[in-house]
Amino acid sequence: MLVRSKTRYVPTAVNMIVLQGEDGTYYYLHRALYDQCVVLRDQYINLLPSFYKLFGFEGEHPEVCDRFMREVPEPLDILGPFLSIVTGCEELDNMDDMCGAISSMSMTVDFRKMFKVPASVRSSIKFSLSVREEYRVQWDRFFMETPTLDQVSFSGAPAVGKRTDTEETVAVLDDDGELEEVTFTGGDYSMDDLMSMLDAAPEGAGIDGAASDDDDVPDPEPADDRPKAKSGFSMLRGLK
């Protein structure tokens, strides 16, 4: 697959590569297609006349191939000659249609292996202009499923105007033993200090309270010193 767009997307699919042209346009392609381009370019970029002969062109070749090679970044430029196998390729008058045609062809053809088949078989490989319509479905799916760089950057930033602090009201005892509500705002207090306040409050307020409570506690009853009756089992054990 090969997708062209002036918008910077962040591909989520595995093995997707992003290239940028000199005009700032981005090209998104699968790693398998990228590897084919690297191998073909290494073999034929300095032998373009011979490369076109493999497509059946001895001299002149479609101008659309040259335009594609001029405008796309390396190593995609080596795919330009493959546009010549599209019947009526001269009607591919914009870069989106050219890249879309390459994208559609790459779904059914391994460009690198085309030259390993006999010339008679290779000459029979042709595509119609319907490739201009086929690629739009692929591209629309890519644009819908892939987030843009702005969307990814925005999702990682805190929402503007959103309150991030929290408030918590806690009841504590003051020096007079009265309950007092204290409101704490997130980040402005230490939880250790709060726990110290809660621990210290009952200590000061509980001394008088404990003394007053002792006045109402009845005295414990005297222990009963009378011998308890022994059970039959206890008496039998004493006879042993």
Backbone as CSV, one residue per row, in Angstrom:
resi,resn,N_x,N_y,N_z,CA_x,CA_y,CA_z,C_x,C_y,C_z
1,MET,0.840,-1.191,0.000,0.000,0.000,0.000,0.883,1.251,0.000
2,LEU,0.428,2.262,-0.725,1.113,3.548,-0.780,0.064,4.646,-0.685
3,VAL,0.216,5.517,0.315,-0.734,6.612,0.543,0.030,7.934,0.520
4,ARG,-0.553,8.933,-0.109,0.059,10.257,-0.203,-0.853,11.282,0.443
5,SER,-0.293,12.142,1.282,-1.104,13.171,1.938,-0.199,14.289,2.438
6,LYS,-0.747,15.494,2.464,-0.002,16.623,3.018,-0.159,16.709,4.535
7,THR,-1.029,15.884,5.096,-1.255,15.849,6.540,-0.349,14.792,7.171
8,ARG,0.227,15.137,8.301,1.099,14.199,9.016,0.252,13.276,9.882
9,TYR,0.208,11.999,9.478,-0.490,10.977,10.239,0.514,10.166,11.059
10,VAL,-0.007,9.498,12.087,0.821,8.617,12.917,0.286,7.200,12.735
11,PRO,0.876,6.426,11.801,0.363,5.081,11.518,0.378,4.192,12.751
12,THR,-0.726,3.490,12.963,-0.830,2.540,14.072,-0.646,1.104,13.604
13,ALA,-0.697,0.883,12.294,-0.508,-0.467,11.762,0.970,-0.850,11.854
14,VAL,1.199,-2.132,11.958,2.562,-2.641,12.067,3.268,-2.525,10.714
15,ASN,4.575,-2.223,10.741,5.434,-2.191,9.551,5.045,-1.096,8.546
16,MET,4.550,0.016,9.036,4.276,1.150,8.162,5.433,2.143,8.252
17,ILE,5.848,2.666,7.099,6.974,3.603,7.009,6.473,4.935,6.461
18,VAL,7.037,6.026,6.983,6.651,7.361,6.546,7.845,8.032,5.875
19,LEU,7.634,8.535,4.658,8.656,9.293,3.939,8.107,10.695,3.662
20,GLN,8.999,11.656,3.543,8.582,13.032,3.248,9.303,13.545,2.017
21,GLY,8.512,14.095,1.097,9.086,14.647,-0.119,9.647,16.037,0.100
22,GLU,10.301,16.565,-0.924,10.905,17.899,-0.830,9.862,18.994,-0.666
23,ASP,8.632,18.749,-1.142,7.572,19.749,-1.011,6.810,19.620,0.298
24,GLY,7.256,18.724,1.184,6.603,18.549,2.479,5.505,17.514,2.498
25,THR,5.206,16.909,1.353,4.164,15.881,1.299,4.663,14.593,1.934
26,TYR,3.746,13.897,2.624,4.095,12.648,3.298,3.620,11.451,2.484
27,TYR,4.437,10.408,2.508,4.117,9.168,1.815,4.152,8.033,2.836
28,TYR,3.049,7.299,2.910,2.918,6.207,3.871,2.875,4.893,3.091
29,LEU,3.785,4.005,3.387,3.851,2.746,2.658,4.222,1.614,3.593
30,HIS,3.841,0.416,3.158,4.153,-0.778,3.950,5.625,-1.143,3.788
31,ARG,6.167,-1.781,4.804,7.588,-2.132,4.797,7.923,-3.065,3.625
32,ALA,7.002,-3.958,3.261,7.259,-4.876,2.150,7.477,-4.113,0.844
33,LEU,6.666,-3.068,0.598,6.832,-2.267,-0.609,8.121,-1.457,-0.539
34,TYR,8.439,-0.948,0.614,9.684,-0.191,0.790,10.900,-1.063,0.475
35,ASP,10.895,-2.303,0.947,12.019,-3.209,0.684,12.160,-3.490,-0.813
36,GLN,11.042,-3.633,-1.518,11.101,-3.848,-2.963,11.750,-2.644,-3.657
37,CYS,11.382,-1.451,-3.210,11.946,-0.234,-3.809,13.452,-0.154,-3.592
38,VAL,13.895,-0.509,-2.404,15.324,-0.440,-2.093,16.116,-1.365,-3.003
39,VAL,15.628,-2.587,-3.186,16.342,-3.557,-4.023,16.344,-3.119,-5.483
40,LEU,15.185,-2.703,-5.990,15.096,-2.288,-7.393,15.943,-1.052,-7.672
41,ARG,15.939,-0.118,-6.759,16.717,1.102,-6.976,18.211,0.817,-6.986
42,ASP,18.625,-0.072,-6.137,20.039,-0.430,-6.096,20.486,-1.082,-7.400
43,GLN,19.570,-1.803,-8.040,19.922,-2.528,-9.259,19.791,-1.679,-10.525
44,TYR,18.790,-0.781,-10.587,18.448,-0.172,-11.868,18.496,1.352,-11.920
45,ILE,18.736,2.052,-10.823,18.646,3.503,-10.883,19.672,4.099,-11.845
46,ASN,20.812,3.461,-12.041,21.831,3.949,-12.989,21.727,3.266,-14.348
47,LEU,20.682,2.465,-14.528,20.479,1.739,-15.791,19.041,1.923,-16.274
48,LEU,18.551,3.163,-16.186,17.149,3.397,-16.523,16.791,3.031,-17.966
49,PRO,17.623,3.331,-18.970,17.265,2.907,-20.339,17.057,1.391,-20.428
50,SER,17.939,0.643,-19.780,17.785,-0.817,-19.777,16.551,-1.222,-18.984
51,PHE,16.255,-0.458,-17.946,15.087,-0.745,-17.125,13.810,-0.584,-17.939
52,TYR,13.747,0.482,-18.755,12.563,0.692,-19.584,12.442,-0.370,-20.678
53,LYS,13.557,-0.909,-21.121,13.498,-1.974,-22.127,12.777,-3.202,-21.591
54,LEU,12.890,-3.414,-20.287,12.196,-4.544,-19.677,10.682,-4.387,-19.758
55,PHE,10.237,-3.136,-19.950,8.806,-2.869,-20.093,8.404,-2.775,-21.565
56,GLY,9.383,-2.944,-22.470,9.084,-2.915,-23.893,9.294,-1.568,-24.536
57,PHE,9.951,-0.629,-23.868,10.200,0.697,-24.443,11.656,0.795,-24.876
58,GLU,11.864,0.940,-26.172,13.223,1.055,-26.695,13.730,2.496,-26.643
59,GLY,12.838,3.455,-26.813,13.264,4.859,-26.826,12.379,5.698,-25.923
60,GLU,11.283,6.189,-26.505,10.368,7.034,-25.759,9.566,6.208,-24.753
61,HIS,9.259,6.839,-23.645,8.409,6.211,-22.637,7.453,7.273,-22.097
62,PRO,6.376,6.893,-21.471,5.378,7.868,-21.016,5.983,8.932,-20.092
63,GLU,5.596,10.188,-20.324,6.121,11.286,-19.523,5.669,11.190,-18.064
64,VAL,4.530,10.519,-17.833,4.013,10.375,-16.472,5.014,9.652,-15.572
65,CYS,5.804,8.764,-16.179,6.817,8.039,-15.404,7.899,8.991,-14.905
66,ASP,8.315,9.890,-15.762,9.351,10.850,-15.366,8.843,11.809,-14.292
67,ARG,7.601,12.243,-14.421,7.047,13.164,-13.419,6.985,12.497,-12.052
68,PHE,6.573,11.260,-12.025,6.511,10.532,-10.758,7.899,10.442,-10.121
69,MET,8.906,10.134,-10.952,10.258,9.983,-10.420,10.814,11.299,-9.898
70,ARG,10.391,12.409,-10.481,10.898,13.714,-10.040,10.301,14.149,-8.699
71,GLU,9.061,13.795,-8.444,8.341,14.384,-7.310,8.323,13.537,-6.043
72,VAL,8.502,12.242,-6.166,8.445,11.408,-4.962,9.846,11.240,-4.379
73,PRO,9.952,10.966,-3.087,11.274,10.779,-2.472,11.858,9.416,-2.802
74,GLU,13.158,9.294,-2.613,13.808,7.995,-2.753,13.381,7.098,-1.590
75,PRO,13.280,5.798,-1.787,13.525,5.033,-3.015,12.267,4.808,-3.846
76,LEU,11.185,5.576,-3.553,9.940,5.388,-4.286,10.073,5.733,-5.757
77,ASP,11.050,6.576,-6.104,11.159,7.050,-7.484,11.369,5.921,-8.485
78,ILE,11.948,4.812,-8.041,12.214,3.709,-8.968,10.934,3.033,-9.441
79,LEU,9.805,3.327,-8.796,8.531,2.728,-9.201,7.883,3.473,-10.360
80,GLY,8.454,4.616,-10.751,7.874,5.390,-11.848,7.666,4.597,-13.126
81,PRO,8.653,3.830,-13.600,8.469,3.079,-14.847,7.311,2.091,-14.822
82,PHE,6.901,1.664,-13.632,5.806,0.688,-13.548,4.469,1.305,-13.929
83,LEU,4.388,2.637,-13.939,3.143,3.273,-14.384,2.884,3.008,-15.854
84,SER,3.910,2.635,-16.593,3.746,2.396,-18.038,2.912,1.155,-18.323
85,ILE,2.731,0.277,-17.331,1.922,-0.930,-17.584,0.440,-0.672,-17.318
86,VAL,0.085,0.585,-17.010,-1.324,0.958,-16.880,-1.807,1.423,-18.252
87,THR,-2.809,0.789,-18.776,-3.346,1.165,-20.075,-3.943,2.570,-20.004
88,GLY,-3.437,3.466,-20.869,-3.896,4.857,-20.827,-3.293,5.620,-19.669
89,CYS,-2.065,5.288,-19.301,-1.420,5.911,-18.142,-1.267,7.422,-18.301
90,GLU,-1.333,7.939,-19.554,-1.209,9.386,-19.758,-2.336,10.152,-19.073
91,GLU,-3.441,9.473,-18.751,-4.564,10.127,-18.099,-4.372,10.252,-16.587
92,LEU,-3.285,9.677,-16.110,-2.965,9.866,-14.685,-2.291,11.235,-14.555
93,ASP,-3.119,12.271,-14.399,-2.602,13.634,-14.502,-2.335,14.302,-13.165
94,ASN,-2.409,13.588,-12.059,-2.067,14.181,-10.767,-1.361,13.137,-9.904
95,MET,-0.626,13.629,-8.901,0.204,12.735,-8.101,-0.611,11.765,-7.261
96,ASP,-1.797,12.156,-6.838,-2.625,11.240,-6.064,-3.006,10.017,-6.894
97,ASP,-3.401,10.257,-8.163,-3.765,9.138,-9.031,-2.549,8.265,-9.337
98,MET,-1.393,8.874,-9.505,-0.186,8.084,-9.774,0.169,7.197,-8.588
99,CYS,0.172,7.798,-7.404,0.484,7.013,-6.203,-0.601,5.984,-5.936
100,GLY,-1.846,6.350,-6.234,-2.938,5.399,-6.051,-2.825,4.220,-6.990
101,ALA,-2.391,4.465,-8.220,-2.199,3.369,-9.165,-1.101,2.419,-8.683
102,ILE,0.003,2.979,-8.200,1.081,2.146,-7.650,0.574,1.352,-6.454
103,SER,-0.239,1.998,-5.605,-0.779,1.328,-4.431,-1.651,0.144,-4.820
104,SER,-2.522,0.343,-5.796,-3.402,-0.749,-6.238,-2.608,-1.885,-6.862
105,MET,-1.600,-1.554,-7.666,-0.797,-2.597,-8.290,0.007,-3.385,-7.261
106,SER,0.468,-2.688,-6.221,1.296,-3.371,-5.217,0.518,-4.410,-4.426
107,MET,-0.810,-4.340,-4.467,-1.625,-5.316,-3.747,-1.666,-6.663,-4.461
108,THR,-1.354,-6.676,-5.756,-1.433,-7.922,-6.526,-0.113,-8.322,-7.175
109,VAL,0.863,-7.401,-7.234,2.112,-7.680,-7.942,3.297,-7.402,-7.028
110,ASP,4.272,-8.297,-7.057,5.556,-8.051,-6.409,6.468,-7.453,-7.464
111,PHE,6.711,-6.137,-7.404,7.468,-5.450,-8.445,8.862,-6.052,-8.637
112,ARG,9.458,-6.480,-7.580,10.831,-6.992,-7.676,10.883,-8.318,-8.436
113,LYS,9.826,-9.124,-8.337,9.821,-10.435,-8.973,9.307,-10.408,-10.406
114,MET,8.819,-9.250,-10.854,8.291,-9.183,-12.223,9.348,-9.516,-13.261
115,PHE,10.606,-9.211,-12.966,11.658,-9.401,-13.965,12.268,-10.795,-13.906
116,LYS,11.707,-11.639,-13.061,12.172,-13.017,-12.991,11.314,-13.949,-13.847
117,VAL,10.243,-13.392,-14.434,9.378,-14.188,-15.305,9.771,-13.927,-16.757
118,PRO,9.458,-14.814,-17.672,9.802,-14.603,-19.098,9.199,-13.301,-19.634
119,ALA,9.885,-12.716,-20.629,9.446,-11.440,-21.201,8.047,-11.534,-21.791
120,SER,7.718,-12.687,-22.376,6.384,-12.845,-22.971,5.296,-12.768,-21.901
121,VAL,5.579,-13.338,-20.744,4.610,-13.284,-19.637,4.560,-11.875,-19.043
122,ARG,5.721,-11.252,-18.921,5.794,-9.919,-18.346,5.056,-8.902,-19.201
123,SER,5.134,-9.049,-20.507,4.470,-8.095,-21.391,2.950,-8.199,-21.326
124,SER,2.453,-9.305,-20.791,1.005,-9.482,-20.707,0.415,-8.874,-19.430
125,ILE,1.271,-8.402,-18.541,0.793,-7.814,-17.271,0.374,-6.373,-17.542
126,LYS,-0.912,-6.130,-17.484,-1.449,-4.796,-17.723,-2.522,-4.467,-16.687
127,PHE,-2.662,-3.182,-16.421,-3.709,-2.701,-15.513,-4.518,-1.643,-16.235
128,SER,-5.783,-1.570,-15.914,-6.650,-0.561,-16.525,-6.712,0.680,-15.633
129,LEU,-7.351,1.721,-16.152,-7.481,2.955,-15.383,-8.419,2.815,-14.185
130,SER,-9.015,1.663,-14.021,-9.876,1.447,-12.853,-9.075,1.504,-11.550
131,VAL,-7.737,1.405,-11.657,-6.908,1.502,-10.449,-7.070,2.858,-9.784
132,ARG,-7.521,3.867,-10.581,-7.733,5.189,-9.994,-8.877,5.171,-8.997
133,GLU,-9.845,4.287,-9.184,-10.976,4.194,-8.277,-10.703,3.229,-7.133
134,GLU,-9.916,2.208,-7.392,-9.674,1.190,-6.374,-8.898,1.737,-5.183
135,TYR,-7.955,2.613,-5.451,-7.109,3.076,-4.347,-7.853,3.980,-3.376
136,ARG,-8.924,4.614,-3.822,-9.629,5.553,-2.953,-10.218,4.843,-1.728
137,VAL,-10.661,3.613,-1.916,-11.204,2.852,-0.788,-10.107,2.587,0.245
138,GLN,-8.919,2.191,-0.238,-7.790,1.944,0.667,-7.405,3.222,1.421
139,TRP,-7.330,4.317,0.688,-6.914,5.572,1.311,-7.947,6.061,2.322
140,ASP,-9.230,5.967,1.984,-10.273,6.420,2.912,-10.216,5.625,4.212
141,ARG,-9.976,4.329,4.105,-9.869,3.500,5.310,-8.659,3.925,6.142
142,PHE,-7.556,4.205,5.457,-6.343,4.637,6.158,-6.578,5.962,6.893
143,PHE,-7.221,6.926,6.224,-7.446,8.235,6.824,-8.407,8.150,8.014
144,MET,-9.377,7.230,7.953,-10.335,7.106,9.047,-9.735,6.404,10.260
145,GLU,-8.860,5.421,10.024,-8.336,4.604,11.122,-7.035,5.133,11.717
146,THR,-6.399,6.097,11.054,-5.091,6.580,11.502,-5.208,7.983,12.073
147,PRO,-4.750,8.206,13.306,-4.824,9.549,13.892,-3.775,10.474,13.292
148,THR,-4.076,11.746,13.278,-3.100,12.736,12.823,-2.145,13.070,13.970
149,LEU,-1.053,13.719,13.627,-0.084,14.098,14.655,-0.699,15.086,15.642
150,ASP,-1.562,15.990,15.153,-2.213,16.958,16.040,-3.127,16.254,17.033
151,GLN,-3.834,15.216,16.571,-4.726,14.482,17.472,-3.943,13.759,18.554
152,VAL,-2.814,13.166,18.179,-1.995,12.456,19.162,-1.404,13.434,20.159
153,SER,-0.930,14.593,19.695,-0.335,15.585,20.588,-1.375,16.163,21.524
154,PHE,-2.583,16.399,21.031,-3.637,16.993,21.860,-4.121,16.029,22.925
155,SER,-4.204,14.735,22.592,-4.699,13.757,23.554,-3.765,13.599,24.732
156,GLY,-2.477,13.927,24.552,-1.520,13.785,25.642,-1.418,15.012,26.518
157,ALA,-2.087,16.119,26.147,-2.021,17.358,26.937,-3.239,17.455,27.832
158,PRO,-3.126,18.104,28.998,-4.279,18.258,29.884,-5.333,19.152,29.252
159,ALA,-6.570,18.858,29.521,-7.662,19.633,28.951,-7.644,21.054,29.491
160,VAL,-7.846,22.042,28.594,-7.814,23.441,28.988,-9.050,23.757,29.822
161,GLY,-8.855,24.429,30.953,-9.979,24.820,31.803,-10.454,23.732,32.725
162,LYS,-9.884,22.547,32.667,-10.303,21.450,33.524,-9.630,21.571,34.879
163,ARG,-10.422,21.501,35.947,-9.865,21.638,37.284,-9.226,20.321,37.681
164,THR,-7.946,20.389,38.043,-7.204,19.180,38.376,-7.075,18.973,39.872
165,ASP,-7.384,20.022,40.700,-7.253,19.845,42.142,-8.530,19.279,42.730
166,THR,-8.458,18.720,43.912,-9.603,18.148,44.599,-9.712,18.781,45.982
167,GLU,-10.937,18.861,46.481,-11.171,19.406,47.799,-11.730,18.322,48.699
168,GLU,-11.318,18.365,49.971,-11.761,17.361,50.925,-12.014,18.041,52.255
169,THR,-13.174,17.795,52.843,-13.530,18.366,54.132,-13.407,17.307,55.203
170,VAL,-12.667,17.636,56.269,-12.421,16.694,57.354,-12.813,17.352,58.666
171,ALA,-13.476,16.606,59.551,-13.855,17.106,60.868,-12.772,16.745,61.868
172,VAL,-12.249,17.744,62.580,-11.211,17.522,63.587,-11.638,18.191,64.877
173,LEU,-11.039,17.775,65.984,-11.317,18.360,67.295,-10.343,19.500,67.565
174,ASP,-10.876,20.643,68.016,-9.987,21.743,68.362,-9.541,21.615,69.811
175,ASP,-8.870,22.625,70.353,-8.336,22.574,71.719,-9.428,22.493,72.767
176,ASP,-10.624,22.984,72.461,-11.731,22.961,73.421,-12.562,21.697,73.314
177,GLY,-12.147,20.778,72.456,-12.892,19.534,72.310,-14.084,19.643,71.400
178,GLU,-14.191,20.735,70.622,-15.300,20.936,69.706,-14.906,20.485,68.309
179,LEU,-15.870,19.902,67.581,-15.627,19.479,66.205,-15.557,20.699,65.300
180,GLU,-14.585,20.703,64.440,-14.420,21.808,63.502,-14.122,21.243,62.124
181,GLU,-14.845,21.732,61.093,-14.647,21.259,59.723,-13.525,22.052,59.079
182,VAL,-12.567,21.327,58.527,-11.432,21.940,57.853,-11.410,21.448,56.418
183,THR,-11.336,22.359,55.459,-11.322,22.012,54.038,-9.898,22.070,53.523
184,PHE,-9.459,20.981,52.892,-8.119,20.901,52.331,-8.227,20.858,50.818
185,THR,-7.369,21.580,50.121,-7.308,21.588,48.654,-6.117,20.773,48.210
186,GLY,-6.334,19.954,47.181,-5.293,19.032,46.747,-3.964,19.703,46.500
187,GLY,-2.912,19.129,47.039,-1.573,19.611,46.814,-1.109,20.678,47.784
188,ASP,-2.008,21.191,48.635,-1.630,22.279,49.530,-1.388,21.816,50.961
189,TYR,-1.511,20.548,51.244,-1.304,20.068,52.599,-0.628,18.711,52.560
190,SER,-0.074,18.355,53.692,0.596,17.073,53.827,-0.317,16.112,54.569
191,MET,-0.453,14.914,54.087,-1.283,13.920,54.744,-0.710,13.547,56.102
192,ASP,0.621,13.598,56.236,1.248,13.306,57.532,0.831,14.345,58.564
193,ASP,0.784,15.630,58.154,0.341,16.666,59.076,-1.110,16.465,59.483
194,LEU,-1.931,16.071,58.544,-3.338,15.836,58.848,-3.507,14.698,59.843
195,MET,-2.780,13.616,59.645,-2.883,12.474,60.555,-2.374,12.851,61.933
196,SER,-1.334,13.691,61.999,-0.827,14.137,63.303,-1.877,14.939,64.041
197,MET,-2.634,15.770,63.314,-3.703,16.555,63.934,-4.802,15.651,64.480
198,LEU,-5.139,14.624,63.689,-6.195,13.711,64.124,-5.758,12.891,65.322
199,ASP,-4.456,12.517,65.373,-3.952,11.719,66.500,-3.846,12.554,67.758
200,ALA,-3.479,13.820,67.618,-3.255,14.664,68.784,-4.555,15.137,69.405
201,ALA,-5.597,15.306,68.628,-6.848,15.858,69.142,-7.483,14.982,70.218
202,PRO,-7.646,13.679,70.055,-8.269,12.863,71.102,-7.446,12.820,72.378
203,GLU,-6.076,12.965,72.250,-5.235,12.883,73.439,-5.535,14.026,74.391
204,GLY,-5.682,15.249,73.882,-5.942,16.386,74.751,-7.365,16.411,75.254
205,ALA,-8.285,15.963,74.403,-9.687,16.048,74.788,-10.130,14.845,75.591
206,GLY,-9.375,13.771,75.616,-9.841,12.539,76.242,-9.478,12.425,77.691
207,ILE,-8.634,13.349,78.243,-8.217,13.222,79.645,-9.391,13.499,80.568
208,ASP,-10.063,14.650,80.394,-11.205,14.980,81.235,-12.348,14.024,81.020
209,GLY,-12.500,13.626,79.762,-13.604,12.726,79.471,-13.424,11.391,80.147
210,ALA,-12.169,10.933,80.192,-11.941,9.635,80.825,-12.201,9.701,82.308
211,ALA,-11.843,10.853,82.957,-12.062,10.989,84.392,-13.538,11.034,84.721
212,SER,-14.329,11.731,83.898,-15.755,11.828,84.168,-16.444,10.511,83.960
213,ASP,-15.954,9.740,83.013,-16.583,8.445,82.764,-16.322,7.483,83.900
214,ASP,-15.174,7.616,84.620,-14.862,6.679,85.698,-15.821,6.808,86.856
215,ASP,-16.480,7.991,87.043,-17.397,8.172,88.164,-18.627,7.307,88.023
216,ASP,-18.992,7.001,86.793,-20.213,6.222,86.569,-19.958,4.737,86.506
217,VAL,-18.716,4.301,86.587,-18.417,2.875,86.482,-18.605,2.223,87.841
218,PRO,-19.466,1.197,87.981,-19.690,0.541,89.293,-18.444,-0.209,89.730
219,ASP,-18.286,-0.304,91.101,-17.152,-1.045,91.651,-17.286,-2.516,91.330
220,PRO,-16.174,-3.176,91.067,-16.264,-4.616,90.774,-16.706,-5.393,91.997
221,GLU,-17.512,-6.448,91.788,-18.003,-7.295,92.895,-16.857,-8.110,93.457
222,PRO,-16.849,-8.394,94.803,-15.780,-9.211,95.391,-15.786,-10.617,94.846
223,ALA,-14.588,-11.157,94.752,-14.472,-12.507,94.201,-15.079,-13.527,95.159
224,ASP,-15.716,-14.533,94.597,-16.338,-15.606,95.389,-15.277,-16.636,95.722
225,ASP,-14.978,-16.756,97.098,-13.923,-17.685,97.531,-14.442,-19.069,97.855
226,ARG,-15.771,-19.289,97.723,-16.306,-20.607,98.050,-15.803,-21.642,97.067
227,PRO,-15.479,-22.864,97.577,-15.001,-23.929,96.677,-16.086,-24.334,95.703
228,LYS,-15.657,-24.543,94.498,-16.604,-24.962,93.467,-16.814,-26.465,93.528
229,ALA,-18.001,-26.898,93.224,-18.309,-28.333,93.227,-17.594,-29.020,92.096
230,LYS,-17.011,-30.153,92.427,-16.296,-30.909,91.422,-17.245,-31.818,90.675
231,SER,-16.945,-31.992,89.401,-17.766,-32.883,88.591,-17.390,-34.324,88.871
232,GLY,-18.236,-35.258,88.410,-17.950,-36.680,88.600,-16.667,-37.100,87.951
233,PHE,-16.362,-36.539,86.762,-15.123,-36.902,86.077,-13.909,-36.447,86.868
234,SER,-14.019,-35.268,87.537,-12.896,-34.781,88.335,-12.660,-35.675,89.525
235,MET,-13.745,-36.152,90.159,-13.606,-37.030,91.319,-12.988,-38.360,90.928
236,LEU,-13.377,-38.876,89.741,-12.811,-40.155,89.296,-11.335,-40.005,89.010
237,ARG,-10.914,-38.851,88.405,-9.504,-38.655,88.141,-8.701,-38.555,89.423
238,GLY,-9.370,-38.046,90.520,-8.652,-37.959,91.790,-8.424,-39.297,92.451
239,LEU,-9.210,-40.310,92.060,-9.051,-41.646,92.655,-7.919,-42.419,92.027
240,LYS,-7.456,-41.975,90.861,-6.392,-42.718,90.185,-5.073,-42.532,90.890
